[in-house]
Structures are given as C-alpha cells and as structure tokens.
Amino acid sequence: VTAIREPRVPAVLAMRPDLAARLFSGQAQNRLSTLTSADFSRICTDFHDPGFSSLLRNAEILVTGWECPRVDSAVLDAAPRLRAVVHAGGSVKDHLDAEVWRRGIAVSSAVEANSIPVAEFTLAVITLAGKDTWSLISCYRDRRSGIDRITEFPDIGNYHRTVGIVGASRIGRRVIAGLRHSDLDVLVHDPYLSESDAAGLGAELVDLDELVARAEIVSLHAPSTPATRYLIDRRRLALMRDGSTLINTARGALVDHDALLEVLLTGRIRAVLDTTTPEVLPADSPLYDLPNVVLTPHIAGAGGRELHRLGWSAVEEVERLINSQSLLHAVSTGDLPLIA
Ligand SMILES: NC(=O)c1ccc[n+]([C@@H]2O[C@H](COP(=O)([O-])OP(=O)(O)OC[C@H]3O[C@@H](n4cnc5c(N)ncnc54)[C@H](O)[C@@H]3O)[C@@H](O)[C@H]2O)c1
C-alpha cells in the first residue's frame, strides 16, 4: 500500500449517523482525529449530498460503517484521491462495488473483530445445548421442585458429545479453537478445507451429510452465497439425529425454513436461531413459541460495548495505512465469492 501523507490525512466518515459515536470510543475518536481529518460531527449518509462534495474530492480514506451508502463508480469519480476504504463493520459486500477494487483502492474490514463475539456466543450455546439446559429450565419452571438429573436426564453433558461445525470460516475456526479445551469431538465440513488443515484445527473433516447425521450439535458458520443457499434442506434436516440441536448464527438463507419449521413442530430436534428468514420473523411465526426453539434477535455479532472493538480495528488499520504498513484485514476481490 502506498504511503499516505501526514499529518491529518483527509478522511470522511460514512455510515448510519448515530453509529460513529457508538463504534468509536472517546479515545478512538481522538486517535482518528489526530491521524485524519475525519469529523465526527459530519457523518456522510448520502455521497451525492452537495455538502460533502469538497470533502469527498480531497478524501484519501473513507471510514465506513453499517448503512453506509453504496460506493459505486459515480462516488469514486467524485472522490478521485481515494486510496482506501476502511470498514468498521463485517461484510463489505453490500456497500462496496467491485469498481472499488478495480481502481486499486485498498479495502479493509473489521470482520475479524466481529467474529469474536459470534464465536463466544456460539461456544456458550454449544455448552448449554450439550447440557440440555433449555429442557431443564422449562422442567424446573413447570415442576417447581427438584430434578433428579442422574435418572431423568441421563444423557446430558459435553463429555465426548459430537459437535459439527459447518464452515471453517473465521468464526467457524474460532469456535473450533474454543472447543479445543473441552472433551467434545469436533467434526467440520468445508469444501475449501484440506484434511490436514482440519486435523491441525483438531477436527475431523467430513462431508455435510455425514456431519449432520453424526453430530449431536450442528453449528452453521458458512457465508451466505449462492452455493450455501439451503445448505440445510429438508433431506439434511431429516438426517439430523433425534434430540440434536441446530445452531444458526450465520444467515437464514443457509436453511430451508419451511422444512425447518416442519421438523421443529415434531419436536424431534432443537434449534437455536440467531438468524432466520425472514429477519425479523413475522409476529405470528410459530418459531417464537415452540418449546424446542430458542430465538435471539441477531445478537451474536458485535453490539453495545463490542462495537468499540470494531472501531479500534478500523483506527488501527487507518494508522497502518498512514505508516505504509500492510493492512491486517485487507479484503481482496478474490475473497468476495467466498465470504460473508
Ligand atoms: N449472527 C451474527 O450477528 C453474525 C455476525 C457476523 C457474521 N455472521 C455470519 O457468520 C457466518 C460466518 O462469518 P465469517 O466472517 O466467519 O465468514 P468468512 O467470510 O470468514 O467465511 C468464508 C469461509 O467460509 C467457508 N465456506 C465458503 N463456502 C462454504 C461452503 N459452501 N460450505 C462451508 N464453508 C464454506 C470457507 O472456508 C471460506 O473461506 C456468515 O454467514 C456471516 O454472515 C453472523
């Protein structure tokens, strides 16, 4: 990456207006303001707003966040000095046109920082699912007296339970790494993973049919691409073991939700769904009320104080650009077909 001149590199912030103050802590804002001309009182929400035309004309760095308007050829024409787009969020697919890469503009994202809370959330869910926690919670609530877990729940626990991870993505790898400290047996499916890489991760590489048929907990971590649409379809749901748990913190599109609802209505499996189709579910969706379904409203990724991690990731990347260091989280066009 070519060096960007100091001091105070011209930069523009573009995102949902109330987000910048949540992404960047006071310290991070100070750091970014020392490094660049980014102005936290002027967040761009429309690149065609004439009020931003001179800022864009000079901008060398665009710092983006969720709900950033699309950066296409017209925007790039209006920002001829742009050298880098640093995204303080996960995916860049929705707001960056391929033209950004064609013009040699460096792109970075905070997808790695965003993967940490998703992996933490998933590890917690796997642990609780292995303990059959939600059945025990409702049993205790209904009964309001003690439970003899030895005789009534003889199969709970995570000792040599089999977990299947679909996608050795950033999040999938973090989950597998987190499971290393347990005695769970880990299967992984990923068409881009070699057997030796899987072994290096401490997991057994299997095809998806075998994974869903063997795992007692199946956790989805593949990106949403045309190839992963309905990865978990009616046939694969039928292959899942009785009493097993499907965890989806990836994207609803990976699962055929009509088929999922059918199998969930039988009570044969449990699902923990952080992402669904549609998102948000309609108010009358049976998924809200089924005892074997745990719904969370897309909370696995960065939220609240975790947003500061995304902000710092972006500030560090800006600093690296200014110091002519290579980006730690560069996104290349080659990554695009495979990533979230
Ligand atoms: N719930 C949330 O809040 C939240 C937050 C962040 C990400 N996500 C989702 O989590 C998922 C994983 O995100 P990530 O950043 O780790 O992804 P990523 O961009 O690192 O995933 C890319 C990798 O996925 C694997 N992959 C590609 N195609 C596959 C296929 N057909 N089958 C299995 N694996 C395949 C490959 O290893 C590829 O390198 C995505 O669906 C993403 O949208 C959800």
The ligand as an ORCA input file, in Angstrom:
! r2SCAN-3c Opt
* xyz 0 1
  N     -25.169    -13.539     13.849
  C     -24.374    -12.511     13.675
  O     -24.517    -11.470     14.304
  C     -23.241    -12.617     12.684
  C     -22.133    -11.761     12.791
  C     -21.071    -11.932     11.900
  C     -21.127    -12.906     10.904
  N     -22.234    -13.681     10.811
  C     -22.331    -14.746      9.809
  O     -21.470    -15.810     10.228
  C     -21.057    -16.553      9.060
  C     -19.548    -16.720      9.091
  O     -18.919    -15.441      9.035
  P     -17.320    -15.330      8.849
  O     -16.969    -13.899      8.925
  O     -16.677    -16.285      9.774
  O     -17.216    -15.866      7.372
  P     -15.963    -15.846      6.382
  O     -16.102    -14.718      5.459
  O     -14.681    -15.998      7.143
  O     -16.279    -17.202      5.583
  C     -15.522    -17.542      4.469
  C     -15.168    -19.003      4.575
  O     -16.340    -19.821      4.633
  C     -16.016    -21.114      4.143
  N     -17.002    -21.516      3.136
  C     -17.255    -20.933      1.941
  N     -18.198    -21.644      1.276
  C     -18.547    -22.676      2.071
  C     -19.468    -23.748      1.943
  N     -20.187    -23.938      0.825
  N     -19.595    -24.630      2.970
  C     -18.863    -24.478      4.087
  N     -17.937    -23.495      4.257
  C     -17.801    -22.607      3.261
  C     -14.626    -21.016      3.512
  O     -13.690    -21.532      4.433
  C     -14.411    -19.518      3.352
  O     -13.045    -19.171      3.427
  C     -21.560    -15.756      7.866
  O     -22.746    -16.318      7.393
  C     -21.843    -14.377      8.436
  O     -22.800    -13.682      7.684
  C     -23.289    -13.559     11.676
*
